Amino acid sequence: MVLPALSVPADAQPPPRPELLAVRGVSLRFGGLAVLSTVDLTVRAGEIHGLVGPNGAGKTSLFNCISGLYRPQAGSINLDGADLLRCPPHRLAGLGLARTFQHPILDQHTSVLENVLTGTYTCQDSAAVGRVFHPRSALREKDRRRQKARALLAYSGLIDVEDQSPGTLPHAEQKRVELVRALLAEPKLLLLDEPAGGLVHSEVDELGELIRRIRDDHGVTVLLVEHHMGLISSITDHVHVLAEGRNVTAGTAAEVQRHPAVIESYLGSAP
């Protein structure tokens, strides 16, 4: 017996993706200065989210709270159900969190490949035990990491410079090295802090394509802080807007750019 196919309404929406990052009521103060005030943010798995706002809005401060560099005075931050505020910063990578910075932080005295390999040094205690009691297994794991690092360099178009010092590379390639290093840690959530900063138009387009491929090919959820609205518009599923340390609005890139409060935050009130 053949059952008839179930009809699906043309306007039916797919179910929402599961929540991966939940920021609730986060407040951060430095002395008498309120940097963040009860900020909320939700990032769903498998999506690319943008975090935008004028200078001084608190975007990088929120990134620093999520990645353990700052400890907010109030609120909660959970990644896939894990309480990040109860976890030491050096353990966050093991929970699936990786990030880049506005300016690439790279060791100029080692090669591109060696810089990328530092992205796997997140569980050094257990790795040290393994080297002592299981040296062959440790060597195999080291070889596996090296092969994966080279594969990611090839994936991002950097395999030809793996033996060079990062300082010899153009700015755009240095940013990609840092991105690949973060990706090597196999994160669930990748935080990108102004990845398009200092790039020319063609380089921004290439970066956007790489970020999309990382999401699609590796299943990595992405949250990026960015001033380049062209990049935000072209790759994000959802955009969150901050101003003066507070939530302004959230939605698609087109929706937030039409929001009156966003226009006022960027352009000021009409005379």
N, C-alpha and C positions, 0 to 999 in steps of 0.2 A: 504494500500500500504506500503510495507516494503522498506525503502531506503537502498541502498547498503552502507556498512561500508566504511568510508574514509580510504584510505591507508596512513600510516605514514612512511616516509623514515626511514630506519633502523638506519641511522646516525644522525637523527634529535635530536637536543639538547633541553632540557626543557628551558623555558624562565628563565632569571635570577631572583633570589629572590629580593624583594624590599630592597632598601638601608635603613639601620637602623642607623648606625653611619657614619658620614662624617667629617673627619678631613682634613682641607684644609690650606696649607701654614702656619702651626703653627711654630712660632719661639719663643724661650725662651732664655733669657740671665740673668746671675747673674753677675752684674758689667760688666767686660770686657770679661767674659767667655760665649761663645756661647754654650748652652746645646742642643738646638734643632734649626735646620735651615730649614725653609720652608718644614716641614714634611707633607705629605699627607697620608691618610689611609682611606679605605672604608671597612665597615663591613656590610654584608648583613644579613637580618633577618633569623633566624633559622639555622645559621651556627656556627661552632666553628673555630675561627681564632687564630693563634699564632703570637706573636710578639717576635722576637729573635734578637740576636746580641751579640757581645762581651761585656765584662764589660765596663761600661762607655759609652755605645752606646746611652743612653738617653731613654731607655725603661720605667723605673719607672717614670722618669720625664714626659714622655708623659701621662702615667697613671694619674699622679698627676694633669696634666692640664685638662684631661677629667673629673676627679672627683672633680675639683674645689679647690684643695689644692694649685695649682700654677695658676697664671694668665699670659698667654703668652703675649708677646709684640706685636705679629702680628698673623694673621690667624683667622680661624673660626672653631668651633666645634659644630655640630648639632646632636641631638639624636631624631630620628623620627620626624624631622622637627622643633624641639625646639632648640633655641640658648642657649647652655649651658653656654657660657661666659657672658650672660646677666642675669643668674640665680644665686642667692646666693647659696653657697655650701649646706646649710641645706635644700634646696628645691629640690635638684637633685634627691633624692630618690623618691619624688612624681612624677618625670618625667619618672621613670622607670630605674634608674641607681643604681647599688649596686656593692660593691667591697670588696675584701679581701686584706690582706697585707702580705709581705714576712714573717713576724713573727706575729703569732696570737695575737690579742689585746683582751684579755679576762679578766673579773673581777674575780679574784681568791677568792673573799669573798662571792660570790653567786654561785648558782648551775648552772649546764650546761643548764637546762631548762630556768632559769632566764636570762642567757646570751643570749640565742637564742631569747627570747622574746623582748630584746632591739632592735631587727631588725625591729620591727613594730612601734617604737616610732619616726616616721618621720613627723607627723602632730600634734605636741603636742598642738598647739593653739586651733585647732578645737576640739581635743579630750577633752581638759579642758572645753570648752564650753558645749560639750555634757554631761560631767559628772555632770555639774551644773544643766542644764535644762532638761536633759533626762537621769536620773541616771539608770533606768532599761535598757534602750537601751545600755548605756555604759557598764553595767555589762554583757549584752549578747555579746557585741562585745569583751569584755575582755575574756569571756569564749571561744568564737570562735577562737580568736588568740591563746589561750592556747592549744586548741584541735589541731589546725593546726600545732603549734610548735611541739607537741608530735608526730603528724603524720609524720612530716618531720624527726624527730629524729629516728623514727622507720624505715622510708624509707632509711636513711643513716646508719643504724645499730648502733645507739647510744641510743636507748630507755632504755637500761639496766643501763646506767650511768647518766640518767637525773637528779638525785638528788645529784650527786657527784660534788665536786669542779673541775673546769677544770684543776687545777694544779696537780691533782692526775692522770691525763690521760696521756698516751703516746703521743708523739709529733704528730703522724699521726692523732690521734683522736681529738686533740686540733685543728688541721687544719680543720677537718671535722666540728667541732662545729662552727667555724667561717664561713665556707661555708654555713652551714644550716641557720645561722643567716642572712646572706645576702639573701639567697633564700626566707626566710620568708617575706621579703619586697615585694615579687612578682615583681621582676625586669623584664624589657624587655631585658636589657643588663647587664651581669654579668662580672665584671673585676676580674680576678684572677692573683695576683702578686706572681709568683714563687710558685705555690701550691705544687710542688713536692720537694721543698727544704728540705733537711734533711730526706727524706724518703728512705727506702730500696726498692729493686727491686719489691718485691711482693706488697708492699704498693703503689708503683707507678702504678702498673697494676690495683689495686683496685680503685685508684683515677681516672684513665682514664675511667674505666667502669662507675663510679659514674657521672663523667662530661658528658659522652655520654647520660646516662639515664636522667640527668637533662635537657639536650637539647631536647631529644625525648619525655619525659613524661610531661614536664612542659612548653615546647615551649620557653625556655630561650636561647637567643643568648649569646655566650661566646667569650670573648677576653682574652687570657692569655699570660702573660710574662713568659717565661720558658727557662732554660738552658738545661733541660733534653730532648735531641733530640729524644729519643725513644718515649717519651710521645707525643711530637709534631707530630712525624711521624704517630703515631697510631690513633690519634683522630681528627686532624685538617682537615678542608676543604680547608683552605687557610692560607698561612704564609707570614708575612711581615718582612723584614729584615732591621734593622737600624745599622749604624756604624758611630761613631763620630757625632751623632745627625742628620744624614741625611738618607733619603731613599736610600737603595741599590738595592733591587729588591723585587718582590712579586710573588707568585704562589703557586702551591702545594708544600708539603714538599719535594717530590722527585725533583721537578724542582729547588727549591732554593738551595738545597744541592749540585746540579751540577753546579751552577752558578759560574763562575770564580771569580767574585768580592766577593762572600760569602766565597769561599775557601781562598782567600787572606786575608779577614778580620779576619778569625779564625786562619789561619796557617801562614800568612805572605807570602811575595813574595819569589819565588824560588831564591836561590843564583845564 
